[in-house]
Structure formats: C-alpha cells, structure tokens
Amino acid sequence: MPEKIVRREKYGQGRGDFLYDESGTVIYCREGVICLSDRKFGKGLFVGIVVGFLVPFLILITMFFFNIANVGNLIRTMMVLDGYSLHSLSSAEKAEGAIAGMVEELDDPYSLYLSAEDFSEMMEDFSGSYEGLGFYLANTEDSDYTIILAPIKDTPAFKAGLQAGDEIMTINGESMLGVNADEISAMVKRGEESHFVIEVLRNGETISVELDREEINIPTVEGQFLEGSEGIAYLSISTFNETTPKELEDTIASLEKEGNISGILLDLRNNGGGSVTAVTDIADDFLTPGDHIFWIEEKRGETVVDDEESNPYAYPMVVLVNGYSASASEILSGALKDNGRARIVGETTYGKGVIQTIYRLADGAGLKVTTAEYYSPDKHKVHEVGVEPDVVEELNSDDITVIYSLDPEKDNQLKKAIEVLKSEM
C-alpha cells in the first residue's frame, strides 16, 4: 500500500472505512481494493476522462485510414462534397441521405425511409381517410413496373377503369420504370399535380386513363344478404385499418337485426392487406380461444399469436380469395383455413408473408422496416408462396371488376363460394 495508514474510522455497516495517512489525508478503502488518496483519485479521474475520449477518437482515425467497414469512404465522401461539390448539402441532409441509403441497401422492396411528410401521410392511410386516387400498389420480381394490386370501389381509380394487375408505365408522361410503390403513392397523394394521365400495361396492351385526386373516405367493410341464398351474409373487406374490426362487428350486428344469418361468405379478393393488429382482432371474432392465428419469425426467435377472445361468430363460413389478396388477408385466410374454421375458395393468394414495423424518428420522419416473416398456424410458408384455396376456382372473365357485381351469373367465383357454403350449412 502506497501510504502508511495511521487511523481508521468505520463509516456505516457494509459501506467501507475512512482511512487517514500521516498528513491527515482521507483514504477511502473498500475490502479487497487498494486505497488511494484524494489527490491521487483526482489525477486518476482526469486520466480516465482523457482516455475515455481519446480511445474512441483513435479508433475512428484508425477506421478512417484503413477504411475499416467503409468508414474511411464515408468520411472522405463528406469531405469531397463539402470541399468540391457544386451543390451543397446541410448536415441534416447528409444524415438523411445516409439513413435512406442504409435502408435501401437492405434490398427489400417493403423497407423504406420516410420523410416527415411521407410518414404523416402513411399514418393517415391507417386511419382510413386520405387524399389520393384509390388504389393499392405492389412491387413484384416479375416486373420492373409497380402493379396495381387492386382499385378501391367507387374511387377515381375504380371509376377510371384501372384493374388489378395493371402495370403503371407512365404518369403524366414520366416513365415509372423502376419507381417503387411507395414513391408512386407519394407522387399521386402529395405531388403538385392533382390531375393525372396514367398509362398502364394490361395483357400486352397499353391503356391510358385520366383521373383526378380526391378525398378518399371509404368504409372498409360492406355487408348484405345475398338475394335468394338462404340467409347467406356476404361480407367484403377492402383493407384492414384501425376502424375495420369495429366496422365488421357493426355490419354483422346490423345483418343479425335484419334477418337470420345461416352462414357467412367473407370476400377478401383484391384486399391488399393493412394492419396486423386489425386482422388479429378480426381473427379473434371467428376462432376459438387458444387457436393459433399465425407464427412470427424474428431476429429474437419464433413466437406464436393465439386467439384470446371468445368466439362471437360461429356461423358456417367460406372465404373468397384471389391472386391480389395479400399480406393481412393471407394471415386471416390462412388462420381460418388451418384451424378448420372456414373453407377457402378462389385462387392462390399473392404471397406477401412478411411484416413491416413502423418506427417514428425524432424529426417526425420514420422507418418502415421488414422485421418478421409470418407462417400460417400449421407453419405453412406464405411469403412468395401464398395461401392455397381448398376449392380452386379461376375467374372466367378478363374484367376483374365483375367481382364487385354481386351477381353469381357474372362472377363464377362467387357462385362457387355460395355452392360450397350451402354444403356446409
């Protein structure tokens, strides 16, 4: 020990001793630790602070000179831009560009950096009301153009004759080659133009339509008894947002007051998905407590989401799907199928079996990042595979809008679903 201890005073049980050297300087000592004088402690603290700042600095310098993890390239790029670029960027713009670039490097069409304006717009979409044209968009590996996943009934896109599967080639004369769904969505919702001339590719033919941006306020659930179908309640869900579970409950309650429900025909055709929370709440209405709804595979491991609510709707059930039923629609149809709760009629679904989580950043911007892949209750893969129907029925019309006619003589998929449901009733 560097100092001679001449006096010791106990300071509180279990808290240590005060020790004094010949000069009267206090030495604080804990059991098993060498005692240091106050003066030496101050020097040690100063050295510790200096080392604490110096070590990270030296690491950064080393990474710069040896370009470890491309840090050297990053710093060099910032220096070049600051010193030589004709166009300048603020520090905030550099940071934003770096963030967007990192997300883009994921090479995931569903992950995206969102400016504050884009983020606000997206959150408005979840609320069920927004300015736009009224279509759902998606990107596929089969096309370099964004496709229309589905037009929303009674919106500008629907009235203009746009159809599911249309590839968006140009908007107001500007090529959309390589432009993703989120960029097109931002363009038609918040761009300076409110009138649009859109060219789409449909079955090898180029079709041009004109439409104007409008306020889109749509119910996500529609329901009615099918005429001459013995108490079959037809329910159509166009998308899943925060209002959908309540809309569905209100619609069923209204039909129950109107007449006796013998069975439910749930139409998820052209439903591009939406909120996972909403679809989980809806699954709760049809499944038995303890039934699996879906499995989630994340970085931290695998978990299962189970039904936790009582089952208020035990009616016989058939679900209609097609190749444009995606994401949350596939969660619901897969859950009802694997649990034996409903028979699935139509075509194999789209195959978007990944989940995005939304993160808000400090300045109001946000990140939409793929954080999980989901599987059906029986652990069937959905992503890039889809949900296979129990009864395959291809639509026998090139005009996909017939699915909104509610006429079984025009809509053969609806006709088949009615036949299957009647056999279950």
C-alpha positions in Angstrom: 0.0 0.0 0.0 1.5 3.4 -1.0 0.6 5.3 2.2 1.0 4.3 5.8 -2.4 4.1 7.5 -2.4 5.7 10.9 -6.1 5.9 11.7 -9.3 4.1 10.7 -12.9 5.1 11.2 -15.9 2.9 10.4 -18.5 4.6 8.1 -21.7 2.7 8.1 -22.2 -1.0 8.1 -21.2 -2.6 4.9 -20.2 0.8 3.3 -16.5 0.8 3.9 -13.9 2.6 6.1 -12.4 6.1 6.2 -8.6 5.7 6.4 -6.1 8.5 7.2 -2.4 8.8 6.4 0.2 10.8 8.4 -0.7 14.0 6.7 -4.4 13.6 7.6 -5.5 13.0 4.0 -8.5 10.8 3.8 -8.1 7.4 2.1 -11.4 5.7 1.1 -10.9 1.9 1.2 -13.2 -0.9 0.3 -12.5 -4.5 1.1 -10.0 -6.0 -1.4 -9.3 -2.7 -3.1 -6.0 -0.7 -2.8 -6.6 2.6 -1.1 -5.8 5.8 -3.0 -5.5 9.3 -1.5 -7.9 12.0 -2.6 -5.2 13.7 -4.6 -4.3 10.5 -6.5 -8.0 9.8 -7.0 -8.4 13.2 -8.7 -5.5 12.5 -11.0 -6.9 9.1 -11.8 -10.3 10.6 -12.6 -8.7 13.1 -15.0 -6.7 10.4 -16.7 -9.8 8.3 -17.0 -11.8 11.0 -18.7 -9.0 11.8 -21.2 -8.6 8.1 -22.0 -12.4 7.8 -22.4 -12.4 10.4 -25.1 -9.1 9.5 -26.7 -9.7 5.8 -27.3 -12.9 6.3 -29.5 -11.1 9.1 -31.4 -8.1 6.8 -32.1 -10.4 4.0 -33.2 -12.2 6.4 -35.6 -8.9 7.6 -37.0 -7.8 4.0 -37.5 -11.0 3.1 -39.2 -10.6 6.2 -41.5 -7.1 5.5 -42.6 -7.6 1.8 -43.1 -11.2 2.2 -44.4 -12.5 -0.3 -41.9 -16.2 -1.0 -42.6 -16.1 1.7 -45.2 -15.9 4.4 -42.6 -12.9 5.9 -44.5 -15.1 6.2 -47.6 -17.9 7.8 -45.7 -15.7 10.5 -44.2 -13.8 11.0 -47.5 -17.2 11.4 -49.3 -18.3 14.1 -46.8 -15.0 15.9 -47.2 -15.2 15.9 -51.0 -18.8 17.1 -51.0 -18.0 19.9 -48.6 -14.9 20.9 -50.4 -15.6 20.5 -54.1 -19.3 19.7 -54.9 -21.1 22.4 -56.9 -24.2 21.5 -54.9 -24.0 21.7 -51.1 -25.8 19.6 -48.5 -26.5 20.5 -45.0 -25.5 18.2 -42.2 -29.2 17.2 -41.8 -29.4 16.4 -45.5 -26.2 14.3 -45.3 -27.6 12.4 -42.4 -30.9 11.9 -44.1 -29.2 10.6 -47.2 -27.1 8.2 -45.2 -30.2 6.8 -43.4 -32.1 6.4 -46.7 -29.1 4.7 -48.2 -28.7 2.2 -45.4 -32.4 1.2 -45.7 -32.0 0.9 -49.5 -29.0 -1.4 -49.0 -31.4 -3.9 -47.4 -32.6 -4.6 -50.9 -36.1 -5.1 -49.6 -39.0 -3.6 -51.5 -41.0 -3.3 -48.4 -38.4 -1.5 -46.2 -38.3 2.3 -46.7 -37.0 5.5 -45.1 -39.9 8.0 -44.9 -39.6 11.8 -44.7 -41.7 13.5 -42.1 -44.3 14.3 -44.8 -44.3 10.7 -46.1 -44.6 9.3 -42.6 -47.5 11.5 -41.7 -49.3 10.5 -45.0 -48.8 6.9 -44.2 -50.2 7.2 -40.8 -53.2 9.0 -42.2 -53.8 6.0 -44.5 -54.1 3.7 -41.5 -56.8 6.0 -40.1 -59.0 5.3 -43.2 -59.0 8.7 -44.8 -56.6 10.3 -47.2 -56.1 12.3 -50.4 -55.4 10.1 -53.4 -56.6 8.1 -56.4 -57.9 5.0 -54.6 -55.7 2.0 -55.5 -53.4 -0.4 -53.7 -49.9 -0.8 -55.2 -47.3 -3.5 -55.0 -43.9 -4.5 -56.5 -43.1 -7.9 -57.8 -40.0 -9.6 -59.1 -41.8 -10.4 -62.3 -42.0 -6.7 -63.4 -39.8 -3.6 -63.3 -43.0 -1.6 -63.0 -45.2 -1.1 -60.0 -48.5 -3.0 -60.4 -52.0 -2.1 -59.2 -52.9 -4.7 -56.6 -56.5 -3.5 -56.5 -58.6 -0.5 -57.2 -60.8 0.6 -54.3 -64.5 0.6 -55.2 -66.1 3.9 -56.1 -62.8 5.8 -56.1 -61.2 7.7 -59.0 -59.1 4.7 -59.9 -62.1 2.4 -59.9 -64.2 4.8 -62.0 -61.4 5.3 -64.5 -61.3 1.6 -65.2 -58.0 0.7 -63.6 -57.8 -3.0 -62.8 -55.8 -5.4 -60.6 -52.6 -6.4 -62.3 -52.2 -3.3 -64.4 -48.5 -2.2 -64.6 -48.0 1.5 -64.2 -45.8 2.6 -67.1 -46.0 6.4 -67.1 -47.6 9.1 -65.0 -48.1 12.5 -66.7 -45.6 11.4 -69.4 -42.9 10.5 -66.9 -41.6 6.9 -67.0 -42.3 4.8 -63.9 -39.7 2.2 -64.8 -38.0 1.1 -61.5 -40.1 3.5 -59.4 -41.5 1.6 -56.4 -45.0 1.6 -54.9 -44.2 4.0 -52.1 -42.7 6.6 -54.4 -45.7 6.4 -56.7 -48.1 6.6 -53.8 -46.3 9.8 -52.6 -46.4 11.3 -56.1 -50.2 10.9 -56.5 -51.1 11.9 -53.0 -48.9 14.9 -52.4 -47.4 16.0 -55.6 -48.0 19.4 -57.1 -50.3 17.9 -59.8 -53.8 16.8 -58.9 -54.8 15.7 -62.4 -53.1 12.5 -63.7 -52.8 10.8 -67.1 -51.7 7.3 -66.3 -50.6 4.7 -68.9 -50.8 1.1 -67.8 -49.8 -2.2 -69.4 -52.6 -4.7 -69.4 -52.2 -8.1 -71.1 -49.7 -6.6 -73.6 -51.8 -3.6 -74.4 -51.1 0.0 -73.3 -54.1 1.7 -71.9 -54.3 5.4 -71.0 -56.7 6.8 -68.4 -57.3 10.3 -66.8 -58.3 10.8 -63.2 -58.2 13.5 -60.5 -57.1 13.3 -56.9 -59.9 13.3 -54.4 -60.5 12.8 -50.7 -60.8 9.1 -50.2 -63.2 8.3 -47.4 -64.2 4.7 -47.7 -65.7 2.1 -45.4 -63.5 -1.0 -45.3 -66.4 -3.3 -44.7 -69.6 -3.8 -46.7 -72.3 -6.4 -46.0 -75.6 -7.6 -47.2 -77.8 -10.7 -47.6 -77.3 -12.3 -50.9 -80.6 -12.4 -52.8 -82.1 -15.9 -53.0 -79.2 -17.5 -51.0 -81.0 -18.8 -47.8 -79.6 -16.4 -45.2 -76.0 -16.1 -46.5 -74.5 -12.9 -45.2 -72.0 -11.5 -47.7 -69.2 -9.5 -46.1 -66.5 -7.8 -48.1 -63.3 -6.3 -46.5 -61.4 -4.0 -48.8 -58.4 -3.3 -46.5 -57.5 -3.6 -42.8 -57.1 -0.4 -40.8 -57.8 0.6 -37.2 -61.5 1.1 -37.9 -62.1 -2.3 -39.6 -62.7 -4.6 -36.6 -65.5 -2.2 -35.3 -66.9 -1.8 -38.8 -67.1 -5.6 -39.2 -68.8 -6.0 -35.8 -71.3 -3.3 -36.6 -72.1 -4.7 -40.0 -72.7 -8.2 -38.7 -74.9 -6.8 -35.8 -76.9 -4.9 -38.4 -77.4 -8.0 -40.5 -78.4 -10.0 -37.4 -81.2 -7.5 -36.8 -82.3 -7.6 -40.4 -82.7 -11.4 -40.5 -81.3 -14.8 -39.6 -77.8 -15.5 -40.7 -77.3 -19.1 -41.9 -73.7 -18.6 -43.0 -71.0 -16.0 -43.7 -69.3 -15.5 -47.1 -66.2 -13.4 -46.5 -64.8 -11.8 -49.6 -61.1 -10.9 -49.4 -60.5 -10.7 -53.1 -58.3 -7.7 -54.1 -57.7 -6.9 -50.4 -54.0 -5.8 -50.3 -53.7 -6.1 -46.5 -53.1 -3.5 -43.9 -52.8 -3.5 -40.1 -51.7 -6.8 -38.5 -53.3 -5.7 -35.2 -56.7 -5.2 -37.0 -56.6 -8.6 -38.7 -55.7 -10.2 -35.4 -58.7 -8.7 -33.7 -60.9 -9.9 -36.6 -59.5 -13.4 -36.3 -60.4 -13.4 -32.6 -64.0 -13.0 -33.7 -64.1 -16.2 -35.6 -61.6 -18.6 -33.9 -61.7 -20.5 -30.6 -59.6 -19.2 -27.7 -56.2 -20.9 -27.9 -56.3 -21.4 -31.7 -53.1 -20.2 -33.4 -53.6 -17.2 -35.7 -50.0 -17.1 -37.1 -46.4 -17.8 -36.2 -43.8 -15.0 -36.3 -40.1 -15.5 -37.0 -38.0 -12.5 -35.9 -34.3 -12.0 -35.1 -35.0 -12.7 -31.5 -36.7 -16.0 -32.3 -40.0 -17.6 -33.0 -43.4 -16.8 -31.3 -47.0 -17.6 -32.0 -50.0 -15.3 -31.8 -53.1 -17.1 -30.4 -56.8 -16.2 -30.3 -57.5 -14.7 -26.9 -61.2 -13.7 -27.2 -64.4 -15.6 -27.0 -65.8 -16.6 -30.4 -69.0 -14.5 -31.0 -69.5 -15.6 -34.6 -69.8 -19.4 -35.0 -71.7 -19.4 -38.3 -70.6 -21.7 -41.1 -68.1 -19.8 -43.2 -66.4 -19.6 -46.6 -63.6 -17.2 -47.6 -63.1 -15.9 -51.2 -59.6 -15.0 -52.2 -57.7 -14.3 -55.4 -54.1 -13.5 -56.6 -54.4 -10.0 -55.3 -55.4 -11.0 -51.7 -52.2 -10.1 -49.9 -50.5 -9.7 -46.5 -53.1 -9.3 -43.7 -55.6 -11.0 -46.0 -53.3 -14.0 -46.1 -52.9 -14.0 -42.3 -56.7 -14.2 -41.9 -57.4 -16.7 -44.7 -54.5 -18.9 -43.5 -55.7 -18.8 -39.9 -59.3 -19.7 -40.8 -58.1 -22.5 -43.2 -55.6 -24.2 -40.9 -57.9 -24.1 -37.9 -60.7 -25.7 -40.0 -62.9 -22.7 -39.3 -63.6 -21.9 -42.9 -63.1 -23.3 -46.4 -61.1 -21.1 -48.8 -62.4 -20.7 -52.4 -60.8 -19.0 -55.4 -57.2 -18.6 -56.4 -53.8 -18.9 -54.7 -53.2 -15.6 -52.8 -50.4 -13.1 -53.6 -47.7 -14.4 -51.3 -46.6 -11.4 -49.1 -45.7 -13.2 -45.9 -43.5 -10.5 -44.3 -44.4 -7.9 -41.7 -43.2 -4.4 -41.6 -42.8 -2.4 -38.3 -43.2 1.4 -38.3 -40.7 3.4 -36.3 -41.0 7.2 -35.8 -37.8 9.2 -35.8 -37.0 12.3 -33.8 -37.8 14.8 -36.5 -41.1 13.3 -37.5 -39.6 11.1 -40.2 -39.9 7.4 -40.0 -38.7 3.9 -41.0 -40.8 1.1 -42.4 -38.7 -2.0 -41.9 -39.4 -5.7 -42.5 -38.9 -7.1 -39.1 -40.6 -10.5 -39.3 -41.8 -13.3 -41.6 -45.1 -15.0 -40.7 -46.3 -18.5 -41.2 -49.8 -20.0 -41.0 -51.0 -21.8 -37.9 -49.7 -25.1 -39.3 -46.4 -23.4 -40.2 -47.0 -23.2 -43.9 -44.8 -20.7 -45.6 -46.8 -17.8 -47.1 -44.1 -15.4 -48.5 -43.7 -15.8 -52.2 -45.9 -18.9 -52.0 -49.4 -17.7 -51.0 -52.3 -19.5 -49.4 -53.7 -22.3 -51.4 -57.5 -22.5 -51.6 -59.4 -25.6 -50.6 -61.5 -25.2 -53.8 -59.7 -23.7 -56.8 -61.9 -21.5 -59.0 -60.3 -19.2 -61.5 -62.3 -16.1 -62.6 -63.7 -16.8 -66.0 -63.8 -13.2 -67.1 -61.0 -10.8 -68.2 -62.9 -8.0 -66.5 -61.8 -8.3 -62.9 -64.4 -5.7 -61.9 -67.1 -8.3 -62.1 -66.2 -9.3 -58.6 -68.0 -6.1 -57.5 -71.2 -7.0 -59.3 -72.5 -9.4 -56.6 -74.1 -11.3 -59.5 -73.3 -15.1 -59.4 -74.1 -15.3 -63.1 -71.3 -12.9 -63.9 -69.0 -13.8 -61.0 -68.3 -17.6 -61.2 -66.1 -17.4 -58.1 -68.9 -16.0 -56.1 -71.2 -18.7 -57.5 -68.8 -21.5 -56.4 -68.4 -20.0 -53.0 -72.2 -19.9 -52.5 -72.3 -23.6 -53.5 -69.6 -24.6 -51.1 -71.1 -22.6 -48.2 -74.5 -24.1 -48.8 -73.0 -27.6 -48.5 -71.6 -26.5 -45.1 -74.8 -25.0 -43.7 
